[in-house]
């Protein structure tokens, strides 16, 4: 069965995942993360991709980003993928593919799901048992969003309007953001995020899904599994 075309909606945020081939390690040392970061920042600026949140795990990456043009995401990942594979293969004296295949992405309903999705992304290292707290993991956007940290891992991020609405100033927004992490994400939301991103469905309310279907002329959610029973 052929894959459905991706949703391409400039100005609408998307959750994007890229995995290593067969879930193999794609980051082995700090300089790997740093090279990937620099390649990503350069490509995103050139291609018009605003990044609001991220986490880079040892064998996959998550981004929450808003494309400004139809090809912002695809061109960004083409550039990063090409540069990083060349770097990684040369550094570790290997050859062949590094990535699983094409990236996975889902359009996100900003009002209902954006902040939940940011928590989902930044809590990945905690769920994986790598750290006790999101602030202990250096390769994510949590320290910027929750603590106001500046530096090469943070200064290129673009706050989304939903994040900006958390407070009147930086301190208030950071405090409100930290408060969002006081409780665990509901299992229902975890499963919904994973299912939508894996299958390319829209993450949002029924009204939002209907709007996206009308705009893009393709279905935004599953019609169910299997054939109807014969009577």
C-alpha positions as CSV (number, residue, x, y, z in Angstrom):
1,X,0.0,0.0,0.0
2,X,1.4,3.4,-1.0
3,X,2.0,6.0,1.7
4,X,-0.4,8.9,2.0
5,X,1.2,12.3,1.1
6,X,2.4,14.3,4.0
7,X,0.5,17.3,5.2
8,X,2.2,20.5,4.0
9,X,0.7,23.6,5.8
10,X,2.9,26.6,6.1
11,X,2.4,28.3,9.5
12,X,1.1,25.2,11.2
13,X,3.4,23.4,13.7
14,X,4.4,19.8,13.2
15,X,5.9,17.1,15.4
16,X,8.8,15.5,13.4
17,X,10.8,12.3,14.2
18,X,13.8,10.9,12.5
19,X,15.3,7.6,13.6
20,X,18.5,5.8,13.0
21,X,18.4,2.8,10.7
22,X,17.2,-0.3,12.7
23,X,17.2,2.0,15.7
24,X,21.0,2.1,15.7
25,X,23.0,4.8,17.5
26,X,23.3,8.1,15.7
27,X,25.0,10.0,18.5
28,X,28.1,8.5,20.2
29,X,29.8,11.6,21.7
30,X,29.1,15.3,22.4
31,X,30.8,16.4,19.2
32,X,28.2,14.4,17.3
33,X,25.3,16.3,18.9
34,X,27.1,19.6,18.3
35,X,27.7,18.9,14.6
36,X,24.1,17.8,14.2
37,X,22.9,21.0,16.0
38,X,25.0,23.3,13.8
39,X,23.9,21.5,10.6
40,X,20.2,21.7,11.7
41,X,20.4,25.4,12.7
42,X,22.0,26.4,9.4
43,X,19.5,24.4,7.3
44,X,16.5,25.6,9.3
45,X,17.4,29.2,8.9
46,X,18.0,28.8,5.1
47,X,14.8,26.9,4.6
48,X,12.4,28.8,6.8
49,X,11.8,26.3,9.6
50,X,11.1,27.7,13.1
51,X,12.0,25.3,15.8
52,X,10.1,25.6,19.1
53,X,11.2,22.4,20.9
54,X,13.5,19.4,20.5
55,X,15.2,16.4,22.1
56,X,18.0,14.4,20.6
57,X,18.2,10.9,21.9
58,X,21.0,8.4,21.2
59,X,19.1,6.8,18.3
60,X,16.5,9.3,17.2
61,X,15.5,13.0,17.2
62,X,12.3,14.9,17.9
63,X,11.4,18.4,16.7
64,X,8.4,20.6,17.2
65,X,8.7,23.1,14.4
66,X,6.7,25.4,12.1
67,X,7.4,25.5,8.4
68,X,7.2,28.9,6.7
69,X,7.1,27.4,3.2
70,X,5.8,24.2,1.6
71,X,9.3,22.6,1.4
72,X,10.7,24.0,4.7
73,X,10.7,20.6,6.5
74,X,11.8,18.4,3.5
75,X,14.7,20.7,2.5
76,X,15.9,21.1,6.1
77,X,16.0,17.3,6.6
78,X,17.6,16.7,3.2
79,X,20.4,19.1,4.1
80,X,20.9,17.9,7.6
81,X,20.7,14.2,6.7
82,X,23.3,14.6,3.9
83,X,25.7,16.6,6.0
84,X,25.4,14.5,9.1
85,X,25.8,11.1,7.4
86,X,29.0,12.3,5.7
87,X,30.3,13.5,9.0
88,X,29.3,10.4,10.9
89,X,30.6,7.9,8.4
90,X,33.9,9.7,8.1
91,X,34.3,10.1,11.9
92,X,33.5,6.5,12.7
93,X,35.0,4.9,9.5
94,X,31.8,3.4,8.3
95,X,29.7,3.4,5.2
96,X,26.1,3.1,4.2
97,X,22.9,4.5,5.4
98,X,22.4,6.0,8.8
99,X,18.7,7.0,8.8
100,X,15.7,4.7,9.0
101,X,14.2,6.3,5.9
102,X,12.1,9.4,5.5
103,X,11.2,11.4,8.6
104,X,7.8,11.0,10.2
105,X,5.6,14.0,10.9
106,X,2.2,15.1,12.1
107,X,0.4,18.4,12.0
108,X,-0.4,19.7,15.5
109,X,-3.5,21.6,16.8
110,X,-1.7,24.4,18.6
111,X,-4.4,25.4,21.0
112,X,-5.1,21.9,22.4
113,X,-1.9,19.9,22.0
114,X,1.2,22.1,21.5
115,X,2.2,22.4,25.1
116,X,1.4,18.8,25.8
117,X,3.6,17.8,22.9
118,X,6.4,20.0,24.2
119,X,6.2,18.1,27.5
120,X,6.2,14.8,25.6
121,X,9.3,15.7,23.6
122,X,11.3,17.1,26.5
123,X,10.4,14.2,28.9
124,X,11.7,11.5,26.5
125,X,15.0,11.1,28.4
126,X,13.1,10.8,31.7
127,X,10.7,8.1,30.3
128,X,13.8,6.3,28.9
129,X,15.4,6.3,32.4
130,X,18.4,8.3,31.2
131,X,17.9,11.1,33.8
132,X,15.7,11.8,36.8
133,X,14.6,15.2,35.6
134,X,14.2,16.9,32.2
135,X,16.6,19.6,33.3
136,X,19.4,17.1,33.7
137,X,19.5,16.2,30.0
138,X,21.6,18.7,28.0
139,X,20.3,17.9,24.5
140,X,16.8,19.2,24.7
141,X,14.9,22.5,24.7
142,X,13.8,22.1,28.3
143,X,16.5,24.3,29.8
144,X,15.6,27.2,27.5
145,X,11.8,26.9,27.9
146,X,11.7,26.2,31.7
147,X,14.9,27.9,33.0
148,X,15.6,30.6,30.4
149,X,19.1,29.2,29.6
150,X,21.0,30.8,26.8
151,X,23.8,29.3,24.7
152,X,24.4,27.3,21.5
153,X,21.8,24.8,22.4
154,X,19.1,27.4,23.0
155,X,19.5,30.8,21.4
156,X,18.3,29.6,17.9
157,X,14.9,28.4,19.3
158,X,11.7,30.4,18.3
159,X,9.1,30.5,21.1
160,X,5.6,29.5,19.8
161,X,2.7,31.9,20.5
162,X,1.1,29.3,22.8
163,X,4.3,29.3,24.9
164,X,4.3,33.2,24.9
165,X,0.8,33.2,26.4
166,X,2.0,31.5,29.5
167,X,3.0,34.8,31.1
168,X,3.6,38.5,30.8
169,X,7.3,38.2,30.9
170,X,10.1,35.6,30.6
171,X,10.1,34.8,34.4
172,X,6.4,34.2,34.5
173,X,6.4,32.1,31.3
174,X,9.3,29.9,32.6
175,X,7.5,29.4,36.0
176,X,4.2,28.5,34.3
177,X,6.1,26.1,32.0
178,X,7.8,24.3,34.8
179,X,4.5,23.9,36.5
180,X,3.2,21.9,33.5
181,X,5.8,19.2,34.4
182,X,4.5,18.6,37.9
183,X,2.3,15.8,36.7
184,X,2.7,12.9,34.3
185,X,1.2,13.0,30.8
186,X,-1.9,10.9,30.6
187,X,-1.4,7.5,29.0
188,X,-4.2,8.3,26.5
189,X,-2.3,11.4,25.3
190,X,1.0,9.4,25.1
191,X,-0.7,6.8,22.8
192,X,-2.4,9.4,20.7
193,X,0.8,11.4,20.1
194,X,2.7,8.2,19.2
195,X,0.0,6.9,16.9
196,X,-0.5,10.1,15.0
197,X,3.2,10.7,14.5
198,X,3.9,7.1,13.4
199,X,1.0,7.0,10.9
200,X,1.0,10.6,9.8
201,X,-2.4,11.5,11.1
202,X,-3.4,14.9,12.5
203,X,-3.0,15.5,16.2
204,X,-6.0,17.7,17.2
205,X,-9.7,18.1,17.9
206,X,-12.3,16.7,15.6
207,X,-13.0,20.2,14.3
208,X,-9.3,20.8,13.6
209,X,-9.1,17.5,11.7
210,X,-12.1,18.4,9.6
211,X,-10.5,21.7,8.7
212,X,-7.2,20.1,7.8
213,X,-9.0,17.5,5.6
214,X,-10.8,20.2,3.8
215,X,-7.6,22.2,3.3
216,X,-5.4,19.4,2.2
217,X,-7.9,17.1,0.4
218,X,-6.9,14.0,2.3
219,X,-8.1,12.2,5.4
220,X,-6.6,13.3,8.7
221,X,-7.4,10.2,10.8
222,X,-7.9,6.5,10.5
223,X,-11.2,5.2,9.2
224,X,-10.7,2.1,11.4
225,X,-9.0,-1.3,10.9
226,X,-10.3,-4.2,8.9
227,X,-13.3,-4.8,6.7
228,X,-16.9,-4.7,7.9
229,X,-18.3,-8.0,8.8
230,X,-20.6,-9.9,6.4
231,X,-24.1,-10.3,7.6
